Amino acid sequence: MYEFINELEKSDNRKDKFKIIEQIENYQIYCLEHYYPKKSFSDFVLDEKELDFRNLVFKFKNGNKQVQKKIIKKLVPSIKKLNIISEDFIFLTIPASKKAETEKRYKYFSKKFSKLLNMEDGYGIISNKIEKEEKHLSGRKVNFLNYIEIDEERIKNKNVILFDDIISSGKTFLEIANRLKQLKAKKIIGIFLAKTVSNKSNDSNVFFAGFIPKKLLNNIKNNELAFNIEKHYYKKHKDDSKLSIIAKIYNNIILRGIPTLPSIYLEREILSLGRKEIGILSAWLHKALIEAIVDGLFFNKEEWKILIIERDFEFAKIAMIDFINNIRKIAQLNDLNLPNITFDVKNQSMLNCKVEYHSYDLVINIGYTNAEKSEITSNNYMCIYQNTLESKVKYDFHRFLPIKYNLEGKEEILKYFLKNIFRKEEFREGQIEIIKNILSLKSTIGLLPTGSGKSLCYQFSALFQPGMVVIIDPLNSLMIDQCNNLKNLGIKSNAYINSNIDGIEKTELYKKILDCEIKYLFISPERLQMKSFRKILRQFLEKYSIPFFVIDEAHCISEWGHDFRTSYLKLYDNIRKTIESEPIILALTGTASNIVLIDIQKELNILSFESVIFPKSYERNELEFNIFRGKDKRKVLKWILEYDLPSRFKVSLEKLSGIIFSSKINGKDGIIYINKYLNEIGINSKFYSGKVPKKIKISNYEMQKKIIQKQFKENKFPILVATKAFGMGIDKDNIRYTIHYNLPSSIESFYQEAGRAGRDKNKAICYLIFTEHSRTLTDYLLNTDNDVSVIKEIFETLQIKDDVSIQLYFHLKSFPGKKYEISEIIRFFNKLRKNSNNFQKNIVKLQTNDKYVEKILYRLSILGIIDDYTIRYNNKNIIYEIVLKKFSKEIVLLSLLKFISRYKFKNYVEEAYKLLKDKEIEDYIVFLINFIYDEIEKRKRKSLYYLVKMSRNYSSNNDIKNFINNYFSKHSYSDMLDELNKEIKEDKILKFLDILYQLEDYEIKIIYKSLGKYSNKNISMNLISVFFKLILNQNIKKIIPEWEFFCKNSNCFSSNFIEKIFTFLEQFDHFEEFYRVFLKYNYDKSIVKKYYFIDKSLSTKIILNTLYKELKKLTLELEG
């Protein structure tokens, strides 16, 4: 199943080799390893070797003699293998400090090192003249030569090994090496322990930009978009002003794609002139103006005066109008009033006249084909010309800190950018609320119906923030689709990383990430468990920002996390550990019941009702649902395809695009079986699945899938037979139907996959073909009163083949049984505890091909035994690197109770503590597994039962839609409320009120939102509504009428019940008012006696009035 490994004991065939060999100008340098600074790279993101080496360097810097010997032992053979040492070599060290202990350390190291290499010890030839300033160490530009002195005579005609512990930029090494060359040193070689890993981009005056309408996009070459900006001025001011940030935001917009679409105004002008050069020059001019603003040329100016000199094409007037319009809109979003901006435009011939260049804040000389440079006498001058040599596009995004926007009242400005960037006239329901939330840097959960434009929320928001946005997608097909959709919008600064891209492609992509050339990065949740990727993100964050993470199709956290994608349950924790701070998260889904929503909130730590943007309804009017029941699925499918669809749409089947979903790849009712059947009856279809089908020989299945996805989107064939690997987010607007050939895993999955249809808002039909072997057996198997071990035994014994059995098969793979899980986890825990003593520090590694191991690791993470784990793939095996916590019984118990408290109330947790406090860790494991099966396994089985219930009982569109809408409004207490809505049960009402008082605020608001479906004339629901409103602190004037309704009709309740209700009411303000209203309609002796003091006059009056009535009644009886 798995084996523990100790990679430290394996021989390293590179141990006597330099990992980094580079050229710095004319000098060769050699470094043993990469060095990851502690401030930028936490222990969590480093491999064990990298961590060890960092500690080694730290000890070396602190003069540890044992470490120095170890370093010498590693360095000397490495240098000897290079065969670079000859006669007349001298060993020099770059002095770190004038401090006595530092000099002593280097003197010892130099002596030992040079002796072993049989070369002259040159210690002291380079020495500190004065102590370096601390500011020099932090990066201030200072010439290192000012701090040192060199013995010139001993250097002449010598070959030099120049040593230092760490090299970063190489600036210090270069200064000293060049100086030694001047002093007649011959060959100079740099030897270092390590090179610092950092993210320092090189300044360049070569840029790329272009505004090209789609009609003119054909055959645009990269070098047509490349240009140089020569800056003839000095920077005036730091680039962190608000004005500078406005420019940097606009830079995001114009560089979202190279080329990208112009604004609507500019597009119209370009097309009227019919020249692509106009769009290219306009983008160059905009980019130059951005550079000038960032460089501070307009800082604190009351008016901007700009002169543009056109060397060839006439374009500057329309380009400047467009620039001013866009930059002002961005300024308004950021509450900044820009000064008046004026500009003049001259062409080359007009320069013969006298021009007062100094009267302008900026002069820009720009041309496309004409590279002639005029003599301009201005202190603030730019010259822009085409660079025909550059062909590799480079994105040049500026860095700045994430912005916390206040967007109230700025909807029209947002709409302006929606039109000009995304070519959409209006935001759809919920989009603008989500965008406002996330741009104000509030973690948000956006619930919008499928096909309602969830992706636009992050696509739009990312352009107004710095750095890169990371989008976590569940499917490779979805990543590809999202990237293609962005490119179609002219947003090309995007990429995806998945297991299908090769090493060369990945290396190139990582470089682009580190240079901040990627604005949108799509990954799977598993990618955040890979240490190599975490390291890239940490390196990126050293210089740039990730303003927010996006979790697309967030229902997968609840739907798949507990089943077969455990990485989803570690997602929040993995993000937090990678960025080493609390992340801002945008979670998006079109299919989440209230139960799933609350699960998402807990898993992502977004525990605020206000952070959730709800749709008015999940219903999509364009979709029509039909369910067919029968044993012969093929017959039903054939009837739908050959008769029902053509007759409903009045066109032939080949003109209708559709998807047929199956839960299986292989075997009967799998996608291969269905596709083969369709081809046999003359229907053109292809198949798509995540995994490679059995018995199908395709040399490169991943490439085949990409081709099929592209062909399907381009309408090259009408029908795709697919698993759920094609079931989310895919945006093909003309899909007219979906057919679920068998039962999906839940209503969420069904609605999500059906939601691929009708995205153009035109009519589409969603079918489900359902078969069930035995209704009685299904009811038993899905009854959550029955333990999963019994279910498993029956399932394996009877080997039933129907829709329910397919989903139960997957369910039982995810939940193999309490007994099995308990024994496996305890066995693993004991092995872990035993093996951890054989490893350095608190890191353990194991190798396995069993995916269940990750579930074990997750369970032990819950218990605080495992702090973190990362994965690395080795052929078909997975290597886990596990970071153990220093755990004790007390820590494990507290971790368990913390987990339980996410699902249960305080009194349950307290009882659990009493039960477990004197037990062993193995007992905590037993409790955890029993708890997970009671809370989560049963919930998942119940969810499947709801889908079965719908599939059995409903066929018509309205009935199915009503059932789905009711399901999405369900929460953990829906059954209890449904029961109270049917009949009065005092004990159930009191139990619910007791629960209500213990719920978190966000849960209360979600449940309250669902009360709308119940009648306010129902006495039980009326009373419950009163307490909801009191807890939510609503206006008392709105609550009293409901309380009055209850009081008028409360004679059906017992005196004991009324007394308990008043006990609940005591906790709220306005209790006196509730008491007085009650007395208007009722006399309850115990109530009046208990609360007599509140209003003695009224109480006395009610008592006397009641006594009078009783006396009168008695008198009448006596007289009778």
Phi, psi and omega in degrees: 000312178201159176221140175280139182233155177235093184292340180293334182276348181283147180290143179250109184288000176251010189293337178253029180233153175277132181281329183239121175233115186223165176248127171246106189054243183263010187247138176270134175235150181230133178230139180293315188215175167273148179243125182254107183299141183300324184293337182252336185230108180286167179302329185296330187264357183260146170292164182300319180294319180295321179294316178299317182294321177299317178295325178297314179297320180299315179292323177299316180297331181269009171082021179291115186295322180298320179291320178302317178297320179296318179295315179300318181298329180275321185287315188302307179299327180296318180290320180299322180293338180285339183056043180254351185271128174227192180292165178064025173270142178232141183261118180241145174247143174279117187292134182272327187197160177272356183296143186300317183292328178291315179299320179297317180299312182292327180296315179297313182298315182297318181297310182296316186295310183294327179296316181291335180261004179054046177231167182290134175279114183258024181301134178096345177298319171253121181223161179283128176275313175222160180290137179291149175288149177297327182296330177299321181292334182270004171113002178295141183288105180223139178284119184297332182296339179292342187257351186236165170228150186235134176283099190296321186296323185282352183267330188307132176061022179258147165272140190238131162263116181255117188247142166210161183289312184232139169243134179250269180281337183090001183296313181296313178304315183295318179300314182289317181299316179296321179294320178296323177298318178298330181270020173076021170291149182270263182272137179234125179238134178265130176238129183223152173293318186201159173250129181294132174275119178215177183236075181252112180275149180279137175291140179212149177259014176261128183229166175228137175192156176183134172256109183233119173297153183304327182293339183250012189284343187300134171060031174282125179262150183302320183288350173286342184256355183274139180209158176253144170242114173268120182258117179253064177195170175255146175301137185264341191190157180301155188264028181249015178286164179297322178298318178298321181293323176303315180296321181292326176294316178296328175301319175304318186289316183283338180257014180298335175210148177233103355281173175226178181282142174284173172296165181299317179299310183293324178300316180300317181292318180297315182293326178294328178273338175069023182235123178294333181300330179297317179291322180293311180297324179298316179295321178297317180297316178300317180296319179297319178295322176299315179300318180295320179295314180297325179285355173089016183292336182250011184295128179062022176275136179279340176210143177256127177241120187234137174245126177247126177254116180270120180275337179219280186285145174272113184209340196297326182297309181292325180295320180290321177301316180295315181299311183298318180299313184290315184292326177293320179298317179295320178299319179296322176300330183256018176057042178237129176265117179279149176289177177293133180246119177242153180212151173239149178236130176229151174259176188301321184293334183284351183286347176293332176285158180288127179242129178277080183299326185288350178278353181256146174287333180207136174242126180240122177255117190223137176207160181257299179268333182273109182266006181295133181254122180276156175279112181243125179260082179219144177285340181234087190226136175237141173239127185240130180210158182291144175246097186281352183276333183277130179233348180264111185298136177231130177271140186236071178278137178276157177258144172198169183280150177305144185255133175264097185283151166243106191251012178297131179079007183246025184298323181294326178292317177300321180294325177302313181287330175301315180293316189278336179260315188255357177059038177241142185281320185223152170286146174276168181308127175090337185297311186292328177294318178295315181298317178300316181298309187287329177287342172269012176061041173251128175302137190220142169248118181255116179254106178230146180302154177304141178080012183256013172085043178296321184299326181301332183300316179275329178300316180292309188296324183300328184289344182255012178231162180280173168067217188234139174259131180258123182250125181260115182247149181278339189230142175299319181299325180290319177302312181299316182296317181295318178297316179296321179297319178297317180298323177295337177270005182082014179253098188255359181276054182223160179199161173232150174240122171215181187293350185269350179272141186279175186298319181295315179298318181294319179298316179296320179293318178300323178296318178297320178299312183293334177270007181054049175260357180250125179266325181235118179243122182259128180221168172268163178297331180294333182299328180284355175265001180263123184298324181298321180285320176304320181296318179299316179295320178297319179295319177299316183289347176299330184239328187242187184236152164245097187296326176199156174258146178247130173249099181279147184054054189294343177299341178297335177303314181274319185289317186253332184302319181279349183259277190235000178237074183301334180303333178294327181284341178260005190300308182299315181296320180292322176296313183298318181290327181290314184268352177059037174197172178287123184278154166269127186234135170247111180255128185236136175202152177253358184216089176218116171293167179300327178296314179294320179302312181296324176297316178299315181301317181292319182291328183259001178060037175253080192259054179220130179296325182292342179277356181256125175259113184266149170279159173296324177201150174279350188292138174244110187298333184285344182269135174243132184253140176221135176241129177244138180242136180168160184276331183267086184296321183298321180296317179296315180301314180299319180296317179299313186286318187270339182238303190296310183296310179300323182287327180286321184264354178059031175219165179288156185301322184295346178268001179249128178268135182206163177237134172251120183261141170223147178282347185246152174266309188253170175076183180296137181073006174276172186294328180293317178299313182294314182299318179298317179298316180297317178297324179295327180264016172084020179257129184281114180212161173224166184242160181210130176213161178291312181267160178289127178295152176286153175062017175243120182263105176229123187297319180227087186294325181297318177294321178300319180296317179300317180296314181298316179301315181295314181298319180295317180294331180268011176062034179282339173212155192272329190236130174246127176260117192219156168274185179292354175298345176242022192260001184227135166072346184298126188254089172236110196284346186255022176289120186264346181200154167232147176231118172271106184290334172215178188290129171284188188277339184195171176295324177303313181295317180301311183291323178297312183288322175297331181291357173293338184272154171067028182287349174272007179071011174264163185307136175214153184241135182240116183254152169224127177255117190241132172233143181220126184289311183212118180298318182297316181294318178301315180301321180291314183295327183262001177286118185286356172285343181265132183292147184297333179294323177293317179301315182297317181297314179297315182301314182287331181285313186279333180047057180284147179239087172216185183299318182295322182295327178298313182288326177294326177302311179294322181297317182286339172290324179282328180233080187287357178124144182301313185300315180297311183296317181299313183294320181293318182290318178296319178297316179295316181301316180294322176294320180298314180297321181290315184283335184299335179288342183270359185244155177289147178053224185241030184249130179235142178239145175216157181238137183201160168242011181262114183290342179295337181303322180296325178294322175300313181298320179295316179300318180288335173293320177304320184277002177075017178273322177252130180275322183196157170212146178235162184237151174216134183268134180229094188057240181268357181263159173246132174257119177262133170253117189251127176260114182275149171270158171279088189263157173221172178304318183295317181294318180296318179296316179297321178295319178297314181296324178297318178295315181299322184295344175290338185245334188237163182275173187303317184294326177295316181297319180296320178294322178297320179298314180299321181291324191257347192300332181255013183267180180259169181300322178301326178290326177294323178296316178300314181298316182300312183294317177301320180295315181298319180291324180289321185271318191255312180300316181293324178296320180293321178293321179295322178298318177295323180296322177301320179293319177298317180301315178296316184294328180285316199258346186232143179231327186276157184302310184295318180296318180294316180297318178298318180297315180297316179298318178296322180296315182295335179275356181291150174218186186296341185245014181299317182298322179294316180291322177300319179295318180290334178289337182270322181209156182279123176225105186301316183295324179289323178297314181295322179296318180295318179297324177296319177296316183304322182290342183258352182286154173288157184304315184294327178291320179301316183292324178293317180292319180300322180300330183277353183291342184302336182283348181264151179286133178282000175268355175281123189298321180294311182292329177298315180293317179297321178299321177303314183288324174303312184293326177293315180296324180276006174059044178279169183299128183300330181294334178275340184273321186303317179302322178292320178295323180295320177300317179298314183298322180295331187244019188275003183292350178276355181258151180284160179297322179298319179296314181300320180297320179291325177297319179293328176297320175296318184293334182304335186283353186249158172294164178066022179301322181302321181293320177298321180296314182295319179297320180299317183291340177296332188240348188217153167233116176237115188306314184293324179294312182295319179297318184288324187245024181307321186295339185296315179213087187299320182298309181294318180299315180297317180300316181294319180297311181298318180298319179293317178298320180298316181296318179294320179296317179299317180298319180294319180300315180298322180293319180293319179295325179293000000 
